Amino acid sequence: MTDTHLFTNHMYCSDCGKGMWYRQNRHGYICGFYAKHGTIACTNHAIKEQDLKNVILRRIKNMAEFIHEQGLESKLRNLDQRHAEHSQEELQEINEKLAGHLEKSVSTFIY
């Protein structure tokens, strides 16, 4: 059974556009085209998996800081709350229309 690594099928070589392959002996990813065909296909692009994880984690932390600094957290919560209230109003309208339609259908059927 082959282990699937975190970034398998999510990374592509910046030069040739082919997928990056995980190599156990390098503890990271290399250009798949280079791995298959050598230097005639592409150059030896490689990144260690831990370095990649560190870069991604740092970017996530930077985004979280930015969101916090800009007050976007509360803005998103307010927007989400307004959206929820609007959805509740729409559901109430639909329920009222359905109830009215059902009442008309029942009264037509009875009489």
C-alpha positions in Angstrom: 0.0 0.0 0.0 1.3 3.4 -0.9 1.2 6.3 1.6 -0.5 9.4 0.4 1.2 12.5 1.6 -0.5 15.7 2.6 0.3 17.7 -0.6 0.0 14.9 -3.2 -2.1 16.0 -6.2 -2.0 19.6 -4.9 1.4 20.9 -6.0 2.7 21.6 -9.5 6.1 22.5 -10.9 6.4 26.2 -11.5 8.3 25.6 -14.7 6.7 22.7 -16.6 3.3 22.6 -14.7 3.5 18.9 -14.0 2.7 17.4 -10.6 5.2 17.3 -7.8 5.9 13.8 -6.5 6.8 12.9 -2.9 10.2 11.2 -2.5 10.7 9.4 0.8 14.5 9.7 0.6 14.3 13.5 0.3 11.4 13.9 2.8 9.8 16.2 0.3 8.5 16.8 -3.3 10.2 17.0 -6.6 9.0 17.8 -10.1 7.3 14.6 -11.5 8.4 15.3 -15.0 12.0 15.6 -13.9 11.7 12.5 -11.8 10.4 10.5 -14.8 12.6 12.0 -17.6 15.5 13.7 -16.0 17.1 17.0 -17.1 15.8 16.8 -20.7 12.3 17.3 -19.3 12.7 19.9 -16.5 15.0 21.0 -13.8 15.4 19.5 -10.4 12.8 21.5 -8.4 12.4 20.2 -4.9 10.9 21.3 -1.5 11.1 19.5 1.8 7.6 18.7 3.2 8.4 20.3 6.6 9.5 23.5 4.9 6.3 23.6 2.9 4.3 23.0 6.1 6.2 25.8 7.8 5.5 28.3 5.0 1.8 27.4 4.9 1.4 27.7 8.7 3.2 31.0 8.7 0.8 32.3 5.9 -2.2 31.1 7.8 -1.0 32.9 11.0 -0.4 36.1 8.9 -3.9 35.9 7.5 -5.4 35.4 11.0 -3.4 38.4 12.3 -4.6 40.5 9.4 -8.2 39.4 10.0 -7.9 40.3 13.7 -6.2 43.7 13.1 -8.8 44.8 10.5 -11.7 43.8 12.7 -12.9 41.5 10.0 -13.8 38.9 12.5 -16.7 40.9 14.0 -17.7 42.2 10.6 -18.0 38.6 9.3 -20.0 37.6 12.4 -22.3 40.6 11.9 -22.7 39.7 8.2 -23.4 36.1 9.1 -26.0 37.2 11.7 -27.8 39.5 9.3 -27.8 36.7 6.7 -29.2 34.3 9.2 -32.0 36.8 10.2 -32.8 37.4 6.5 -33.0 33.6 5.9 -35.3 33.3 8.9 -37.6 36.0 7.4 -37.6 34.3 4.0 -38.4 30.9 5.6 -41.3 32.5 7.6 -42.7 34.0 4.4 -42.5 30.7 2.6 -44.2 28.9 5.5 -47.0 31.5 5.6 -47.5 31.1 1.8 -47.5 27.3 2.1 -50.0 27.5 5.0 -52.2 29.7 3.0 -52.0 27.5 -0.1 -52.6 24.4 2.0 -55.7 26.1 3.7 -57.1 27.0 0.2 -56.5 23.5 -1.1 -58.2 21.9 1.9 -61.1 24.2 1.9 -61.6 23.6 -1.9 -61.4 19.9 -1.3 -63.9 20.0 1.6 -66.5 22.2 -0.2 
